[in-house]
Amino acid sequence: MTWRGLDLANKSVFDELVPLFIAAKAKRQVIMVTHNANLAINTDADQIIVAEAGPHQTGRLPPITYTAGGLENADIRKAMCDILKGGDAAFRERARRLCVRLER
């Protein structure tokens, strides 16, 4: 694997990790937690769950909200693009590769 600081280089993610996840996905359910849009998108995740923590109040846990949906859902894509590395470019590439029109 190629490392850049603490991040996996995108080429390593695509070349080495994506095929492993796709092969595993064919045999079992895979649950992944990531901030790497290329990994989530190129493994063609069936469902994305976006967790967001609200403001932290002293002595209390922050409120946490969840939004779920597929990659074709515009709200999910926007949330992913806001928080994940490479989000918008990765979505455009996936849509081009699969010849899919994404919702606006």
Gaussian input, Z-matrix of N, CA and C with variables (Angstrom, degrees):
# hf/3-21g

backbone

0 1
 N
 C     1     B1
 C     2     B2     1     A1
 N     3     B3     2     A2     1     D1
 C     4     B4     3     A3     2     D2
 C     5     B5     4     A4     3     D3
 N     6     B6     5     A5     4     D4
 C     7     B7     6     A6     5     D5
 C     8     B8     7     A7     6     D6
 N     9     B9     8     A8     7     D7
 C    10    B10     9     A9     8     D8
 C    11    B11    10    A10     9     D9
 N    12    B12    11    A11    10    D10
 C    13    B13    12    A12    11    D11
 C    14    B14    13    A13    12    D12
 N    15    B15    14    A14    13    D13
 C    16    B16    15    A15    14    D14
 C    17    B17    16    A16    15    D15
 N    18    B18    17    A17    16    D16
 C    19    B19    18    A18    17    D17
 C    20    B20    19    A19    18    D18
 N    21    B21    20    A20    19    D19
 C    22    B22    21    A21    20    D20
 C    23    B23    22    A22    21    D21
 N    24    B24    23    A23    22    D22
 C    25    B25    24    A24    23    D23
 C    26    B26    25    A25    24    D24
 N    27    B27    26    A26    25    D25
 C    28    B28    27    A27    26    D26
 C    29    B29    28    A28    27    D27
 N    30    B30    29    A29    28    D28
 C    31    B31    30    A30    29    D29
 C    32    B32    31    A31    30    D30
 N    33    B33    32    A32    31    D31
 C    34    B34    33    A33    32    D32
 C    35    B35    34    A34    33    D33
 N    36    B36    35    A35    34    D34
 C    37    B37    36    A36    35    D35
 C    38    B38    37    A37    36    D36
 N    39    B39    38    A38    37    D37
 C    40    B40    39    A39    38    D38
 C    41    B41    40    A40    39    D39
 N    42    B42    41    A41    40    D40
 C    43    B43    42    A42    41    D41
 C    44    B44    43    A43    42    D42
 N    45    B45    44    A44    43    D43
 C    46    B46    45    A45    44    D44
 C    47    B47    46    A46    45    D45
 N    48    B48    47    A47    46    D46
 C    49    B49    48    A48    47    D47
 C    50    B50    49    A49    48    D48
 N    51    B51    50    A50    49    D49
 C    52    B52    51    A51    50    D50
 C    53    B53    52    A52    51    D51
 N    54    B54    53    A53    52    D52
 C    55    B55    54    A54    53    D53
 C    56    B56    55    A55    54    D54
 N    57    B57    56    A56    55    D55
 C    58    B58    57    A57    56    D56
 C    59    B59    58    A58    57    D57
 N    60    B60    59    A59    58    D58
 C    61    B61    60    A60    59    D59
 C    62    B62    61    A61    60    D60
 N    63    B63    62    A62    61    D61
 C    64    B64    63    A63    62    D62
 C    65    B65    64    A64    63    D63
 N    66    B66    65    A65    64    D64
 C    67    B67    66    A66    65    D65
 C    68    B68    67    A67    66    D66
 N    69    B69    68    A68    67    D67
 C    70    B70    69    A69    68    D68
 C    71    B71    70    A70    69    D69
 N    72    B72    71    A71    70    D70
 C    73    B73    72    A72    71    D71
 C    74    B74    73    A73    72    D72
 N    75    B75    74    A74    73    D73
 C    76    B76    75    A75    74    D74
 C    77    B77    76    A76    75    D75
 N    78    B78    77    A77    76    D76
 C    79    B79    78    A78    77    D77
 C    80    B80    79    A79    78    D78
 N    81    B81    80    A80    79    D79
 C    82    B82    81    A81    80    D80
 C    83    B83    82    A82    81    D81
 N    84    B84    83    A83    82    D82
 C    85    B85    84    A84    83    D83
 C    86    B86    85    A85    84    D84
 N    87    B87    86    A86    85    D85
 C    88    B88    87    A87    86    D86
 C    89    B89    88    A88    87    D87
 N    90    B90    89    A89    88    D88
 C    91    B91    90    A90    89    D89
 C    92    B92    91    A91    90    D90
 N    93    B93    92    A92    91    D91
 C    94    B94    93    A93    92    D92
 C    95    B95    94    A94    93    D93
 N    96    B96    95    A95    94    D94
 C    97    B97    96    A96    95    D95
 C    98    B98    97    A97    96    D96
 N    99    B99    98    A98    97    D97
 C   100   B100    99    A99    98    D98
 C   101   B101   100   A100    99    D99
 N   102   B102   101   A101   100   D100
 C   103   B103   102   A102   101   D101
 C   104   B104   103   A103   102   D102
 N   105   B105   104   A104   103   D103
 C   106   B106   105   A105   104   D104
 C   107   B107   106   A106   105   D105
 N   108   B108   107   A107   106   D106
 C   109   B109   108   A108   107   D107
 C   110   B110   109   A109   108   D108
 N   111   B111   110   A110   109   D109
 C   112   B112   111   A111   110   D110
 C   113   B113   112   A112   111   D111
 N   114   B114   113   A113   112   D112
 C   115   B115   114   A114   113   D113
 C   116   B116   115   A115   114   D114
 N   117   B117   116   A116   115   D115
 C   118   B118   117   A117   116   D116
 C   119   B119   118   A118   117   D117
 N   120   B120   119   A119   118   D118
 C   121   B121   120   A120   119   D119
 C   122   B122   121   A121   120   D120
 N   123   B123   122   A122   121   D121
 C   124   B124   123   A123   122   D122
 C   125   B125   124   A124   123   D123
 N   126   B126   125   A125   124   D124
 C   127   B127   126   A126   125   D125
 C   128   B128   127   A127   126   D126
 N   129   B129   128   A128   127   D127
 C   130   B130   129   A129   128   D128
 C   131   B131   130   A130   129   D129
 N   132   B132   131   A131   130   D130
 C   133   B133   132   A132   131   D131
 C   134   B134   133   A133   132   D132
 N   135   B135   134   A134   133   D133
 C   136   B136   135   A135   134   D134
 C   137   B137   136   A136   135   D135
 N   138   B138   137   A137   136   D136
 C   139   B139   138   A138   137   D137
 C   140   B140   139   A139   138   D138
 N   141   B141   140   A140   139   D139
 C   142   B142   141   A141   140   D140
 C   143   B143   142   A142   141   D141
 N   144   B144   143   A143   142   D142
 C   145   B145   144   A144   143   D143
 C   146   B146   145   A145   144   D144
 N   147   B147   146   A146   145   D145
 C   148   B148   147   A147   146   D146
 C   149   B149   148   A148   147   D147
 N   150   B150   149   A149   148   D148
 C   151   B151   150   A150   149   D149
 C   152   B152   151   A151   150   D150
 N   153   B153   152   A152   151   D151
 C   154   B154   153   A153   152   D152
 C   155   B155   154   A154   153   D153
 N   156   B156   155   A155   154   D154
 C   157   B157   156   A156   155   D155
 C   158   B158   157   A157   156   D156
 N   159   B159   158   A158   157   D157
 C   160   B160   159   A159   158   D158
 C   161   B161   160   A160   159   D159
 N   162   B162   161   A161   160   D160
 C   163   B163   162   A162   161   D161
 C   164   B164   163   A163   162   D162
 N   165   B165   164   A164   163   D163
 C   166   B166   165   A165   164   D164
 C   167   B167   166   A166   165   D165
 N   168   B168   167   A167   166   D166
 C   169   B169   168   A168   167   D167
 C   170   B170   169   A169   168   D168
 N   171   B171   170   A170   169   D169
 C   172   B172   171   A171   170   D170
 C   173   B173   172   A172   171   D171
 N   174   B174   173   A173   172   D172
 C   175   B175   174   A174   173   D173
 C   176   B176   175   A175   174   D174
 N   177   B177   176   A176   175   D175
 C   178   B178   177   A177   176   D176
 C   179   B179   178   A178   177   D177
 N   180   B180   179   A179   178   D178
 C   181   B181   180   A180   179   D179
 C   182   B182   181   A181   180   D180
 N   183   B183   182   A182   181   D181
 C   184   B184   183   A183   182   D182
 C   185   B185   184   A184   183   D183
 N   186   B186   185   A185   184   D184
 C   187   B187   186   A186   185   D185
 C   188   B188   187   A187   186   D186
 N   189   B189   188   A188   187   D187
 C   190   B190   189   A189   188   D188
 C   191   B191   190   A190   189   D189
 N   192   B192   191   A191   190   D190
 C   193   B193   192   A192   191   D191
 C   194   B194   193   A193   192   D192
 N   195   B195   194   A194   193   D193
 C   196   B196   195   A195   194   D194
 C   197   B197   196   A196   195   D195
 N   198   B198   197   A197   196   D196
 C   199   B199   198   A198   197   D197
 C   200   B200   199   A199   198   D198
 N   201   B201   200   A200   199   D199
 C   202   B202   201   A201   200   D200
 C   203   B203   202   A202   201   D201
 N   204   B204   203   A203   202   D202
 C   205   B205   204   A204   203   D203
 C   206   B206   205   A205   204   D204
 N   207   B207   206   A206   205   D205
 C   208   B208   207   A207   206   D206
 C   209   B209   208   A208   207   D207
 N   210   B210   209   A209   208   D208
 C   211   B211   210   A210   209   D209
 C   212   B212   211   A211   210   D210
 N   213   B213   212   A212   211   D211
 C   214   B214   213   A213   212   D212
 C   215   B215   214   A214   213   D213
 N   216   B216   215   A215   214   D214
 C   217   B217   216   A216   215   D215
 C   218   B218   217   A217   216   D216
 N   219   B219   218   A218   217   D217
 C   220   B220   219   A219   218   D218
 C   221   B221   220   A220   219   D219
 N   222   B222   221   A221   220   D220
 C   223   B223   222   A222   221   D221
 C   224   B224   223   A223   222   D222
 N   225   B225   224   A224   223   D223
 C   226   B226   225   A225   224   D224
 C   227   B227   226   A226   225   D225
 N   228   B228   227   A227   226   D226
 C   229   B229   228   A228   227   D227
 C   230   B230   229   A229   228   D228
 N   231   B231   230   A230   229   D229
 C   232   B232   231   A231   230   D230
 C   233   B233   232   A232   231   D231
 N   234   B234   233   A233   232   D232
 C   235   B235   234   A234   233   D233
 C   236   B236   235   A235   234   D234
 N   237   B237   236   A236   235   D235
 C   238   B238   237   A237   236   D236
 C   239   B239   238   A238   237   D237
 N   240   B240   239   A239   238   D238
 C   241   B241   240   A240   239   D239
 C   242   B242   241   A241   240   D240
 N   243   B243   242   A242   241   D241
 C   244   B244   243   A243   242   D242
 C   245   B245   244   A244   243   D243
 N   246   B246   245   A245   244   D244
 C   247   B247   246   A246   245   D245
 C   248   B248   247   A247   246   D246
 N   249   B249   248   A248   247   D247
 C   250   B250   249   A249   248   D248
 C   251   B251   250   A250   249   D249
 N   252   B252   251   A251   250   D250
 C   253   B253   252   A252   251   D251
 C   254   B254   253   A253   252   D252
 N   255   B255   254   A254   253   D253
 C   256   B256   255   A255   254   D254
 C   257   B257   256   A256   255   D255
 N   258   B258   257   A257   256   D256
 C   259   B259   258   A258   257   D257
 C   260   B260   259   A259   258   D258
 N   261   B261   260   A260   259   D259
 C   262   B262   261   A261   260   D260
 C   263   B263   262   A262   261   D261
 N   264   B264   263   A263   262   D262
 C   265   B265   264   A264   263   D263
 C   266   B266   265   A265   264   D264
 N   267   B267   266   A266   265   D265
 C   268   B268   267   A267   266   D266
 C   269   B269   268   A268   267   D267
 N   270   B270   269   A269   268   D268
 C   271   B271   270   A270   269   D269
 C   272   B272   271   A271   270   D270
 N   273   B273   272   A272   271   D271
 C   274   B274   273   A273   272   D272
 C   275   B275   274   A274   273   D273
 N   276   B276   275   A275   274   D274
 C   277   B277   276   A276   275   D275
 C   278   B278   277   A277   276   D276
 N   279   B279   278   A278   277   D277
 C   280   B280   279   A279   278   D278
 C   281   B281   280   A280   279   D279
 N   282   B282   281   A281   280   D280
 C   283   B283   282   A282   281   D281
 C   284   B284   283   A283   282   D282
 N   285   B285   284   A284   283   D283
 C   286   B286   285   A285   284   D284
 C   287   B287   286   A286   285   D285
 N   288   B288   287   A287   286   D286
 C   289   B289   288   A288   287   D287
 C   290   B290   289   A289   288   D288
 N   291   B291   290   A290   289   D289
 C   292   B292   291   A291   290   D290
 C   293   B293   292   A292   291   D291
 N   294   B294   293   A293   292   D292
 C   295   B295   294   A294   293   D293
 C   296   B296   295   A295   294   D294
 N   297   B297   296   A296   295   D295
 C   298   B298   297   A297   296   D296
 C   299   B299   298   A298   297   D297
 N   300   B300   299   A299   298   D298
 C   301   B301   300   A300   299   D299
 C   302   B302   301   A301   300   D300
 N   303   B303   302   A302   301   D301
 C   304   B304   303   A303   302   D302
 C   305   B305   304   A304   303   D303
 N   306   B306   305   A305   304   D304
 C   307   B307   306   A306   305   D305
 C   308   B308   307   A307   306   D306
 N   309   B309   308   A308   307   D307
 C   310   B310   309   A309   308   D308
 C   311   B311   310   A310   309   D309

   B1=1.4378
   B2=1.5295
   B3=1.3022
   B4=1.4521
   B5=1.5190
   B6=1.3103
   B7=1.4633
   B8=1.5150
   B9=1.3071
   B10=1.4630
   B11=1.5129
   B12=1.2961
   B13=1.4629
   B14=1.5123
   B15=1.3321
   B16=1.4589
   B17=1.5225
   B18=1.3353
   B19=1.4602
   B20=1.5233
   B21=1.3344
   B22=1.4603
   B23=1.5164
   B24=1.2906
   B25=1.4565
   B26=1.5311
   B27=1.3344
   B28=1.4639
   B29=1.5193
   B30=1.3200
   B31=1.4674
   B32=1.5267
   B33=1.3191
   B34=1.4600
   B35=1.5184
   B36=1.3295
   B37=1.4708
   B38=1.5158
   B39=1.3362
   B40=1.4599
   B41=1.5209
   B42=1.3254
   B43=1.4653
   B44=1.5257
   B45=1.3319
   B46=1.4649
   B47=1.5287
   B48=1.3187
   B49=1.4632
   B50=1.5226
   B51=1.3310
   B52=1.4626
   B53=1.5317
   B54=1.3334
   B55=1.4766
   B56=1.5375
   B57=1.3233
   B58=1.4689
   B59=1.5235
   B60=1.3364
   B61=1.4642
   B62=1.5235
   B63=1.3252
   B64=1.4670
   B65=1.5255
   B66=1.3252
   B67=1.4713
   B68=1.5244
   B69=1.3285
   B70=1.4659
   B71=1.5239
   B72=1.3354
   B73=1.4653
   B74=1.5305
   B75=1.3181
   B76=1.4562
   B77=1.5246
   B78=1.3345
   B79=1.4608
   B80=1.5293
   B81=1.3611
   B82=1.4666
   B83=1.5169
   B84=1.3207
   B85=1.4545
   B86=1.5191
   B87=1.3195
   B88=1.4550
   B89=1.5205
   B90=1.3131
   B91=1.4560
   B92=1.5204
   B93=1.3236
   B94=1.4542
   B95=1.5268
   B96=1.3103
   B97=1.4608
   B98=1.5224
   B99=1.3468
   B100=1.4551
   B101=1.5190
   B102=1.3144
   B103=1.4601
   B104=1.5197
   B105=1.3118
   B106=1.4621
   B107=1.5239
   B108=1.3329
   B109=1.4606
   B110=1.5183
   B111=1.3321
   B112=1.4603
   B113=1.5205
   B114=1.3029
   B115=1.4590
   B116=1.5243
   B117=1.3164
   B118=1.4689
   B119=1.5280
   B120=1.3074
   B121=1.4601
   B122=1.5219
   B123=1.3177
   B124=1.4620
   B125=1.5155
   B126=1.3200
   B127=1.4633
   B128=1.5227
   B129=1.3402
   B130=1.4645
   B131=1.5295
   B132=1.3337
   B133=1.4629
   B134=1.5212
   B135=1.3236
   B136=1.4581
   B137=1.5279
   B138=1.3153
   B139=1.4632
   B140=1.5207
   B141=1.3138
   B142=1.4622
   B143=1.5195
   B144=1.3110
   B145=1.4590
   B146=1.5200
   B147=1.3220
   B148=1.4577
   B149=1.5256
   B150=1.3222
   B151=1.4697
   B152=1.5193
   B153=1.3301
   B154=1.4603
   B155=1.5195
   B156=1.3399
   B157=1.4652
   B158=1.5219
   B159=1.3083
   B160=1.4617
   B161=1.5180
   B162=1.3221
   B163=1.4617
   B164=1.5308
   B165=1.3213
   B166=1.4517
   B167=1.5229
   B168=1.3175
   B169=1.4581
   B170=1.5189
   B171=1.3249
   B172=1.4596
   B173=1.5227
   B174=1.3263
   B175=1.4601
   B176=1.5156
   B177=1.3092
   B178=1.4666
   B179=1.5219
   B180=1.2950
   B181=1.4578
   B182=1.5224
   B183=1.3277
   B184=1.4692
   B185=1.5265
   B186=1.3238
   B187=1.4703
   B188=1.5329
   B189=1.3157
   B190=1.4611
   B191=1.5234
   B192=1.3339
   B193=1.4621
   B194=1.5223
   B195=1.3239
   B196=1.4578
   B197=1.5226
   B198=1.3311
   B199=1.4549
   B200=1.5173
   B201=1.3270
   B202=1.4626
   B203=1.5193
   B204=1.3196
   B205=1.4577
   B206=1.5168
   B207=1.3145
   B208=1.4539
   B209=1.5137
   B210=1.3157
   B211=1.4608
   B212=1.5224
   B213=1.3217
   B214=1.4571
   B215=1.5312
   B216=1.3250
   B217=1.4614
   B218=1.5317
   B219=1.3434
   B220=1.4702
   B221=1.5306
   B222=1.3422
   B223=1.4655
   B224=1.5279
   B225=1.3131
   B226=1.4706
   B227=1.5200
   B228=1.3466
   B229=1.4638
   B230=1.5169
   B231=1.3418
   B232=1.4570
   B233=1.5253
   B234=1.3327
   B235=1.4685
   B236=1.5215
   B237=1.3256
   B238=1.4597
   B239=1.5193
   B240=1.3323
   B241=1.4641
   B242=1.5228
   B243=1.3279
   B244=1.4591
   B245=1.5282
   B246=1.3345
   B247=1.4615
   B248=1.5212
   B249=1.3257
   B250=1.4555
   B251=1.5207
   B252=1.3022
   B253=1.4614
   B254=1.5263
   B255=1.3150
   B256=1.4604
   B257=1.5025
   B258=1.3197
   B259=1.4602
   B260=1.5091
   B261=1.3361
   B262=1.4606
   B263=1.5297
   B264=1.3136
   B265=1.4711
   B266=1.5286
   B267=1.3173
   B268=1.4625
   B269=1.5282
   B270=1.3414
   B271=1.4613
   B272=1.5215
   B273=1.3257
   B274=1.4661
   B275=1.5295
   B276=1.3291
   B277=1.4689
   B278=1.5269
   B279=1.3232
   B280=1.4669
   B281=1.5252
   B282=1.3219
   B283=1.4678
   B284=1.5302
   B285=1.3339
   B286=1.4633
   B287=1.5244
   B288=1.3270
   B289=1.4619
   B290=1.5295
   B291=1.3394
   B292=1.4656
   B293=1.5297
   B294=1.3465
   B295=1.4725
   B296=1.5299
   B297=1.3332
   B298=1.4658
   B299=1.5268
   B300=1.3430
   B301=1.4676
   B302=1.5067
   B303=1.3206
   B304=1.4520
   B305=1.5257
   B306=1.3494
   B307=1.4649
   B308=1.5011
   B309=1.3039
   B310=1.4776
   B311=1.4903
   A1=109.35
   A2=115.43
   A3=121.27
   A4=108.63
   A5=117.62
   A6=121.64
   A7=109.97
   A8=117.50
   A9=123.73
   A10=105.91
   A11=117.11
   A12=119.00
   A13=107.90
   A14=116.52
   A15=120.64
   A16=112.10
   A17=117.85
   A18=121.43
   A19=110.85
   A20=115.18
   A21=119.59
   A22=107.97
   A23=118.12
   A24=121.22
   A25=108.49
   A26=116.76
   A27=120.66
   A28=112.35
   A29=117.92
   A30=120.10
   A31=110.82
   A32=117.50
   A33=120.60
   A34=111.21
   A35=116.10
   A36=119.76
   A37=108.94
   A38=116.31
   A39=119.73
   A40=111.70
   A41=117.75
   A42=121.43
   A43=113.72
   A44=117.49
   A45=119.35
   A46=114.37
   A47=117.95
   A48=119.41
   A49=113.62
   A50=117.41
   A51=120.28
   A52=111.93
   A53=119.53
   A54=118.24
   A55=113.10
   A56=117.39
   A57=119.93
   A58=111.58
   A59=116.48
   A60=119.68
   A61=111.83
   A62=117.53
   A63=120.59
   A64=109.99
   A65=117.39
   A66=120.28
   A67=110.90
   A68=117.13
   A69=120.58
   A70=110.66
   A71=116.72
   A72=122.50
   A73=111.38
   A74=117.50
   A75=121.05
   A76=112.25
   A77=116.91
   A78=121.09
   A79=114.13
   A80=116.57
   A81=119.02
   A82=109.90
   A83=114.52
   A84=119.74
   A85=108.58
   A86=116.36
   A87=121.57
   A88=108.00
   A89=116.39
   A90=122.07
   A91=106.87
   A92=115.77
   A93=121.45
   A94=108.82
   A95=116.46
   A96=122.45
   A97=106.10
   A98=116.82
   A99=119.40
   A100=111.77
   A101=115.00
   A102=122.82
   A103=108.88
   A104=117.37
   A105=121.52
   A106=109.14
   A107=116.42
   A108=120.98
   A109=111.63
   A110=117.47
   A111=119.82
   A112=111.53
   A113=117.33
   A114=120.42
   A115=110.65
   A116=117.45
   A117=120.81
   A118=111.83
   A119=116.86
   A120=121.02
   A121=111.88
   A122=118.10
   A123=120.51
   A124=113.55
   A125=118.12
   A126=120.13
   A127=110.06
   A128=116.29
   A129=124.16
   A130=110.73
   A131=114.83
   A132=121.05
   A133=110.93
   A134=117.17
   A135=122.11
   A136=111.12
   A137=116.75
   A138=121.20
   A139=109.36
   A140=115.02
   A141=121.72
   A142=107.00
   A143=116.99
   A144=121.42
   A145=106.78
   A146=115.68
   A147=121.92
   A148=107.88
   A149=116.62
   A150=122.08
   A151=108.46
   A152=115.93
   A153=120.64
   A154=108.70
   A155=115.63
   A156=121.45
   A157=108.99
   A158=115.72
   A159=121.31
   A160=110.60
   A161=116.72
   A162=120.23
   A163=111.71
   A164=114.94
   A165=121.45
   A166=109.59
   A167=116.37
   A168=121.21
   A169=108.72
   A170=116.86
   A171=122.03
   A172=110.63
   A173=115.00
   A174=121.00
   A175=114.64
   A176=118.41
   A177=121.84
   A178=109.88
   A179=115.67
   A180=120.77
   A181=108.99
   A182=117.77
   A183=118.96
   A184=110.20
   A185=117.20
   A186=118.39
   A187=109.46
   A188=115.84
   A189=120.86
   A190=108.35
   A191=116.21
   A192=121.11
   A193=108.98
   A194=115.28
   A195=121.40
   A196=109.59
   A197=115.82
   A198=122.68
   A199=106.28
   A200=116.78
   A201=119.53
   A202=110.79
   A203=114.96
   A204=120.86
   A205=110.64
   A206=115.46
   A207=121.39
   A208=111.61
   A209=115.97
   A210=121.64
   A211=112.65
   A212=118.17
   A213=121.19
   A214=111.75
   A215=117.74
   A216=122.68
   A217=110.17
   A218=116.26
   A219=121.15
   A220=112.13
   A221=118.23
   A222=120.33
   A223=111.79
   A224=116.65
   A225=120.69
   A226=109.54
   A227=116.91
   A228=119.77
   A229=111.59
   A230=117.30
   A231=120.36
   A232=110.41
   A233=116.77
   A234=120.29
   A235=110.52
   A236=117.42
   A237=120.51
   A238=110.86
   A239=116.70
   A240=120.06
   A241=111.22
   A242=116.75
   A243=120.81
   A244=112.36
   A245=117.42
   A246=119.04
   A247=115.45
   A248=118.40
   A249=120.15
   A250=112.16
   A251=115.78
   A252=121.95
   A253=110.18
   A254=116.40
   A255=120.98
   A256=114.76
   A257=118.53
   A258=123.33
   A259=115.86
   A260=118.72
   A261=121.34
   A262=111.60
   A263=117.01
   A264=120.14
   A265=110.51
   A266=117.31
   A267=120.98
   A268=110.59
   A269=117.72
   A270=119.91
   A271=111.68
   A272=116.65
   A273=119.79
   A274=110.40
   A275=117.00
   A276=120.91
   A277=110.85
   A278=117.46
   A279=120.91
   A280=110.58
   A281=116.33
   A282=120.18
   A283=110.51
   A284=116.85
   A285=120.45
   A286=110.48
   A287=115.93
   A288=121.29
   A289=111.45
   A290=117.04
   A291=121.04
   A292=113.23
   A293=115.87
   A294=121.44
   A295=110.98
   A296=115.66
   A297=122.13
   A298=108.56
   A299=115.15
   A300=119.79
   A301=107.64
   A302=116.82
   A303=121.29
   A304=110.43
   A305=116.09
   A306=120.76
   A307=109.50
   A308=117.47
   A309=121.88
   A310=109.55
   D1=147.57
   D2=177.07
   D3=-99.62
   D4=132.05
   D5=-178.55
   D6=-114.63
   D7=135.91
   D8=170.55
   D9=-119.83
   D10=103.32
   D11=-174.84
   D12=61.99
   D13=-125.06
   D14=178.88
   D15=-98.42
   D16=-0.29
   D17=-176.63
   D18=-101.29
   D19=144.38
   D20=170.78
   D21=-73.70
   D22=136.89
   D23=175.85
   D24=-63.89
   D25=142.11
   D26=-177.53
   D27=-57.16
   D28=-36.09
   D29=178.57
   D30=-62.38
   D31=-41.32
   D32=177.83
   D33=-64.85
   D34=-40.23
   D35=177.57
   D36=-59.13
   D37=-50.63
   D38=-176.55
   D39=-67.23
   D40=-46.39
   D41=-174.56
   D42=-74.03
   D43=-35.09
   D44=-171.20
   D45=-110.52
   D46=-44.55
   D47=-175.33
   D48=-82.29
   D49=-42.57
   D50=-176.81
   D51=-56.09
   D52=-49.31
   D53=178.70
   D54=-59.64
   D55=-35.56
   D56=178.72
   D57=-65.25
   D58=-43.45
   D59=178.76
   D60=-67.23
   D61=-39.88
   D62=179.30
   D63=-63.47
   D64=-42.36
   D65=178.31
   D66=-64.64
   D67=-42.00
   D68=179.40
   D69=-65.62
   D70=-38.82
   D71=-178.30
   D72=-62.53
   D73=-28.57
   D74=179.43
   D75=-70.06
   D76=-21.43
   D77=-175.03
   D78=-110.40
   D79=-19.83
   D80=-174.32
   D81=-159.57
   D82=169.63
   D83=174.51
   D84=-77.06
   D85=135.68
   D86=179.50
   D87=-118.39
   D88=126.93
   D89=175.38
   D90=-112.87
   D91=124.37
   D92=-174.29
   D93=-126.86
   D94=139.71
   D95=172.11
   D96=-115.85
   D97=121.95
   D98=-175.24
   D99=-153.28
   D100=157.69
   D101=169.71
   D102=-112.45
   D103=14.00
   D104=-177.43
   D105=-106.00
   D106=104.27
   D107=-178.45
   D108=-60.04
   D109=-35.60
   D110=-179.97
   D111=-61.15
   D112=-37.48
   D113=178.96
   D114=-70.01
   D115=-47.30
   D116=-179.74
   D117=-63.48
   D118=-41.41
   D119=-174.85
   D120=-79.31
   D121=-45.97
   D122=-176.13
   D123=-72.51
   D124=-17.35
   D125=172.03
   D126=-87.66
   D127=2.02
   D128=178.03
   D129=52.76
   D130=58.13
   D131=-179.76
   D132=-54.77
   D133=136.21
   D134=179.74
   D135=-77.53
   D136=-32.70
   D137=-178.03
   D138=-143.89
   D139=136.42
   D140=176.71
   D141=-115.26
   D142=134.01
   D143=173.61
   D144=-119.12
   D145=117.79
   D146=179.88
   D147=-100.27
   D148=121.62
   D149=178.04
   D150=-104.64
   D151=134.16
   D152=178.05
   D153=-130.09
   D154=132.87
   D155=177.79
   D156=-97.86
   D157=133.28
   D158=177.49
   D159=-82.61
   D160=-171.29
   D161=-178.69
   D162=-63.88
   D163=139.94
   D164=-179.21
   D165=-87.68
   D166=125.15
   D167=177.10
   D168=-102.58
   D169=140.41
   D170=-178.16
   D171=-53.09
   D172=129.02
   D173=177.49
   D174=79.40
   D175=2.74
   D176=-179.15
   D177=-132.00
   D178=157.45
   D179=174.04
   D180=-80.09
   D181=147.95
   D182=178.15
   D183=-70.89
   D184=147.75
   D185=175.04
   D186=-68.42
   D187=140.72
   D188=-179.97
   D189=-120.72
   D190=130.61
   D191=176.89
   D192=-116.92
   D193=152.61
   D194=-178.94
   D195=-127.11
   D196=138.83
   D197=173.34
   D198=-125.53
   D199=133.54
   D200=-177.36
   D201=-130.20
   D202=150.46
   D203=176.48
   D204=168.95
   D205=-178.24
   D206=179.95
   D207=-88.36
   D208=168.53
   D209=-179.64
   D210=-64.59
   D211=-21.14
   D212=-179.47
   D213=-78.67
   D214=-14.33
   D215=-179.58
   D216=-75.75
   D217=124.63
   D218=-175.37
   D219=-60.80
   D220=-38.58
   D221=-179.80
   D222=-66.71
   D223=-38.75
   D224=177.75
   D225=-66.23
   D226=-45.10
   D227=178.45
   D228=-58.94
   D229=-43.41
   D230=-179.67
   D231=-62.61
   D232=-45.02
   D233=178.89
   D234=-61.01
   D235=-42.61
   D236=179.48
   D237=-65.03
   D238=-42.77
   D239=-179.83
   D240=-64.09
   D241=-32.36
   D242=179.63
   D243=-69.90
   D244=-32.30
   D245=-173.09
   D246=-115.49
   D247=-18.63
   D248=-174.89
   D249=-102.74
   D250=145.20
   D251=178.28
   D252=-66.97
   D253=133.98
   D254=176.01
   D255=73.35
   D256=12.42
   D257=-171.59
   D258=-50.82
   D259=-65.22
   D260=-173.05
   D261=-62.59
   D262=-45.68
   D263=-179.85
   D264=-63.70
   D265=-39.14
   D266=-179.86
   D267=-65.46
   D268=-39.23
   D269=177.66
   D270=-65.21
   D271=-44.09
   D272=179.90
   D273=-61.03
   D274=-42.06
   D275=179.75
   D276=-64.62
   D277=-42.72
   D278=178.97
   D279=-62.02
   D280=-45.51
   D281=179.97
   D282=-62.22
   D283=-41.52
   D284=178.96
   D285=-63.39
   D286=-45.85
   D287=-177.18
   D288=-63.72
   D289=-37.92
   D290=-176.99
   D291=-93.80
   D292=-0.14
   D293=-177.02
   D294=54.28
   D295=47.81
   D296=-177.73
   D297=-114.22
   D298=139.44
   D299=172.28
   D300=-93.11
   D301=124.33
   D302=-179.23
   D303=-87.87
   D304=144.47
   D305=175.13
   D306=-60.23
   D307=151.13
   D308=175.91
   D309=-100.32

